[in-house]
Amino acid sequence: MKHDDQTEPQVRRRRRRQFLPDLLLAFQNLGVRKLRSFLTMLGMIFGVGAVVSMLSIGAGAQQQIMAFIEQLGVRNLIVEAKEVTDREELMRLRKISPGLSFQDLRVIRTNVAELTASTARKRIVPSSMLPKPRQDMPGVYGVAPEYREIAGLNVAQGRFFAAGDNASVASVCVLGESAKENLFPQKNAVGEYVKINEQWFRIIGVLGPQLTAQSELSGVKARDLNNLIYAPITSVTYRLEDTRSSLRDEIDGLYLQLNKAADLSVAADLVRGILNSSHRNAGDFTVVVPAELLAQQKKTQGIFEMVMVAIASISLLVGGIGIMNIMLASILERTHEIGVRRAVGARKRDVLRQFLVEAILISFVGGLLGVGCGFGISRLVAVMAGWSTIVTLNSILLAFLVSVSVGLVFGIYPAAKAARLDPVEALRYE
């Protein structure tokens, strides 16, 4: 036992002494043929760069989507009314269903015991506004004060409207971040007034920034949540709504927050059942469960990453073939050198290790350069296209380990072929 304890460090030191000269020799051999070595590395550089950059672009896009879904609230349910632009289709629906209404909200409150907060939403698209917006016309959301808690709004200045403002149909409003810059770019907006259609509203608060989806997400419309004006739903209903059309929904959305013990899938099915009963299965609404969307996006992200790695790995495969090709050519050029080494006492495994180290060194250096290339591409995409890109440690390690593994796998055959050369025939080779 004592003998084994003494010889193990000696074995490790001997292996280190054997590896370092092979590493130095590999650097010298690759340095003699700099251009050929660099061209051989290009396959690894492009492959690793493609893996890192593609994964960074995908990770950035997925992070934005998942952050937006989390902002919707993982304990929330959202009911969106179906938007119908064709009048004939809308008339057909109204013969079957009255559309979303305050009555729907009252029935849901009565039957869904896990509710902790809820509000209806009335969305208005103003025809005119003063001060005149510098860019796009802000939309108007009529909601109850509970919306602040449900949506997780952050009030940067002033306050959000309270239950008393909603009960008294107060002409007050809160601006989103972009709406404030759109209407009052150079001054404090709190205390100022904004005229929406023909009604004046006093601004009592300004919200902090919110994430916005760039496209429709499973029933959630793509709207700029920062370019909105929030007002009490009673004020929007009685002061701003156009009551001339009998085809309009009474409300166009519901936000429901459930307690932590609630089963969101069961609650969503219950809400669907209640609405299908009152709407006679007209299919004029969508129930969105952000928690299910989040789980689905995480699964989609995993599949996306595997597909991207598989596609980018083709470049690494091509790079591995290039390494094998150049190593086989190198063996032919250095056959006499191999014969000399064998004649002076080098064993087969010494020759095998020498050429294997060279192959791994090519893939190792190519992997390092590829990581830098991938990082540069991802930053270039972020600057030029305005996309969010995230270079993760996992993507770097994955690409780098695959590149070194490719060098190892494709370097084994040439190294084994070099080790099997007959010393006498190798010395005769010219």
N, C-alpha and C positions, 0 to 999 in steps of 0.2 A: 504493500500500500504506500509505504514511504517512497519506494522507487518510482511509482506512478506519479506521485505528487511532484517529484523532482524533474521527471522527464517531460511532463506536459508543458511547462513554460519553455523548456528547451525546444520542443517541437514547434511551438508558436514562434519563437525567435528565428528558428531555421526557415520556417515558411516566409517570414517577413524578409529575411535576407535574400531568399530566392525571388520574391515578388518585386522588390525595389529595383534590382538590376534589369529585370524584364520590363518594368515600367519605363525606366530611363532609355532602354534600347528601343522600346516602342515609340517614344517621343522622337528619338534620333531618326528612326526609319521613316516616320511620317513627315518629319521636318525636311528630309532629303527630297521628298516628292510633295512639296507643299500644295501645288495646284491640284494634283490628282487627289490628294487627301481632302482638300476643301470641296472639290466637286463630288467626292463620295459622300461627304457630310451633308450636302445640300438636301438629299432626300430626307434625312433625319431632321434637318432644320425646318424644312417646309412641313413635314408631318407633325412634329411637336408644336410648331407655330400654329398650324391649323387646329389642332386639338385645343390648345390653350385659348386661342381667340374665339373659336366657335362656342366653346363652353362658357366663356366670359360673356359673350353676347346673349346666349340663352339664359344664363344665370341672372343677368341684369333685367331682362324682360320678365322672367318669371318672378323675380323679387318684387318688381313693381306691381304685377297682377296680384300676388299674394298679400302685399301690404295694403292694396286697395280693398281686397276681400276682408282682411282683418279690420279695416276701418269701417266696413259695413256692419261689423259686430258679429262675433261668433255665437252670441246668445240671442240674436235677433232673427225675426222672420220679416220678409218684405213682400208685400202684395202690390204688384204693378198692374194697372189697367192696360188692356190692349189698345194700342193706338191704331185707329182705322182712319185712313185719309179718304177712302172712297165713300161718298155719301150713300150710295145704294146699299153697300155692305153694312154701313152704320145703321141705316134704317131697318135692315133685316135683323141685325142684332138687337135693336131696341124693341122689336116686336116680341122677342123672347125674354130679354133681360133688361132691367132698368140700369145696369152698370153699377160700379162701385158706389156705395152710399154710406152716410153716417149710420144708417140702420144696420148695415153689415158690421160696422165697428162695434155697435152696441151688442149685437148678438154674439160676436166673438168674445167680447169682454165678459159676457155672462157665462159662456160655455167653456172657455179656456182658463182653467184655474191657475195655471203656472204663470200667467201674465204679471209682470211687475211694472211695466209702463207701456203706453200705446198712444198713437196719434194718427189722425188722418192727414193727408197732404193734398193741397189744392194748388196746382201749378198754373200760373198765368203768364202769357207772353205779352208784354205791354206793347201798345201801338205807338206810344210816345212817352218821353221822359225828359225831365229837367232836373239838374243840368244835363245837357246833351252828352251822351256817352262818347268818349273819344274813339272807342273801338266797337265791339259787338254789344248789342243791347242786352243788359242783364235780364235774366229771368226772375220771376217772383215765386217764392214758395210760401204758401200759407200753411203753417203747422202749429201744433199746440206747444206750450213751453216744455213739455216732456221730450220733445225732439232733441233738445240739446244733450240730454243724458243718453238717449238711444243712439244718436249718431256720433257721440263723443266729440262734440264741437268744443273748440278752444277759443274763448273770447279774449282777444288781444287788447281791446280798448272798450271802455264802457261796460254795458251789461246786456244780457239776453232778456227778452220780454218775459214777464211773469204771468201767473194765472189771472191776476187782477186786470192786466192789460188785455188778455183774451176775453175775459168776462165783460169788460166795458167797451169792447170793439174799438180799442184805442188805435189811433193813427200813428203807430210807431213801427220802426223796422230796424233790422240789423243787417249790415253789409258784409258780404264775403270779401276776401282779401283783394281779388281782382276787380270786383265791383267798386270797391273804395278807390282804387287807383284809376279806374275807368271814369268815375264821376268827380272825385275830389283828389286829383293827383298831388297837389302842392299844399294841402291844408288838412287840419284835423277835421274828420267828418262828423265826429260825435257832437250832437247839438245842432247840426245843419238840417236842412229839409230837402227832400227829393219829391218831385211831382211825378206820380205814376198814373198815366192816362190823365184823368182830371182830378185826381185826389192827391193832397199833400200829406207826406209822412215824415215824422221827425225821426232822425237817426239817433238811436240810443246805444249802439255798439258796433264794433268791427271785429270780425272773426280772424283767427289765424289761418294759415294755409291748410288746404285739404288735398289729398291725392285724388286724381281723376282718371278714370278708365279712358283709353284712347278709342275703344270700340265697344259695341254692345257685348255684355258678358252674361250669358244665360238668363236673359230677361231684364237685366239691369241696363238701362239706356246710357249711352255715352254722352254725358253732359258735363260741362265745366262747373264743378261744384264751388269753385272760387268766385265765379262771375254770377252770383245769385244774391237776391235780396230776400231776407226772411222776415215775415210779418205774421202776427196772430192770425190763425185760420179764420176766425170770425170776421176780422177786418177785411181780409181778402175776399171772403164770400159775400159780404154785404156791401163793400165799397168798390170792389174791382171787377167782380164777376159779371160777365155779359149773360143776362138771364133770358135773352130773346130766343135762344135755341133750346128746344126741349129735348134735343138728342144728346146733349153733353152729359158726361158723367157728373154726378154730384161732387165726387172727389176722384182723384186719379191715382191714389196710392195709400197704403197703410203700412205703418211701422210698428212692429210688435216686439217687445223685449220680454224674454222669459227668464225665470230664475235658474240657478245653477243645477238644480235637481231635475229639471225638465228634460224629457227625451224630445229633442228637436224634430226628429223624423215623425214621431207620433203626433206631436203638436201641429206640424205642417200638414199631415194627412187630415187632422181634425178641421183645420182652417179650410182646406180644399173642400172637404165634405160640406161644411157650412155654406161656403160660397157657391158651390155647385148646386146646392138645394135652392138657394134664393135666386140664382142666376139661370136655373133650369138647364144646366150643362151647356151653356152657350159658348164656353171657352173664351170669354172676353177678359181674362185676367191670368196672371202668372204668379205663383208663389215661389219666392227665391229664399233658399236656405244657405246663408253664407258659410256656415260650418261645413256643409256638404261640398260647396264649391271649393273651399280651401283644401279639403282632403283630395278632391279630384285634381286640383292643380298640382299638388305635391306628387301625386301618382304620374300625372302627365310630365312633370319636370324630370322624374326618374327615367321615363321612357325616352324623352327628348335627349337626355344626356347620353343614354346608351346608343341611340341612333347616330348622334353627332360623333361619338367616339368611334363607332364602327366605320362611318364614312371617312373620318380623318385618318383612321388607322391604315387605310389603303395606301396613303402616302408613306407611312412608316414601313409598310410591307415592301413597297417599291424601293425605299431606302435600304432595307435589309438585303434585298436582292443585289443592289449596287455594292453593298459591303462584301457580300459573298463573291461577286464577280471580280472586284478589285483585289481581294485576298488571293483568289485563285491565280490571277495574273501575277501577283507579287511572289507567289510560290515558284512559278516558272522562272521569274527573273532571279530568284535567290536560291535556286536549287544547289548551286555549287557552295554557297554559304552554309546551307543546311548540312551538306556533306562534310564540310570542314568541322562544324560544331559537333556532329556525331563522331567524327574521327578522333577528336580530342577529348571525348568522354561524355558528351551531352546525351542524356537519355531521351527516349521517345516523349515522355511526359514533359521534359524541359522544352522541347521544340513545340509540343502542343500548347503549352502554357504561353510561350512567346507570341505565337500567332493569335491565340485567343485574347491575350491582353491587348494586342493591336486592334482587333476588331471591336472589343468593348470600349477602348479608348476613343475610336472614331465615333461610336454611337454616344458615348458620354459627352464628349465635347460638342457634337452635333445637337444633343439634347439641351445642353446649357445655352447654346446660341439660339436654339428653337424657342426656349422659354422666353428669352429676351425679345425674339421676333414676335412671338404671340402676344406678349404684353404690349409691344409697340403697336401692333395691328389693332388691338382692342382699344387702346387710347386714341388712335387715329379715327376709328369708327365713332367713338364717343364724341370727338371734337367735330368731325366733318358731318356726321348724320344726326348728331344731337341725341343719340341713344344712350341709355344707361348700360354700362358694361361693368362687370365685376370679375376680376381675376381672383379666383379662390385658390387656397393652398391645395385643396384636393385635386383641382384640375392640373396644377403644376406637377404635383407628385405623380398623378396618374400618367400624364404624358411622358414625364421623365423616366419613370420606371418601365413603361412600355418600350421606350426608345432603347434603354440599356438592355432590356430583355431581348429585343429584336437583334441587337448587336451580338449578344451572347449566342442566340439560337443560330443565326446565319453565319457566325464565325466558327461554329464547332466543326462543320464539314471541311472547310479549307484547312483548319488547324490539324484535324485528324489526318487529312491527306498528306500534309507536310510531315507529320510525325511518322507516317508509314513509309516514307521514302527510303529506299535501300542506300546506305551510306556509300558503298562502292560505286553504284550507278550515279549517285548524286555528285561524287567527286569527278567523274568522267564527263559530267554534263557541261556543255559550253553554251 
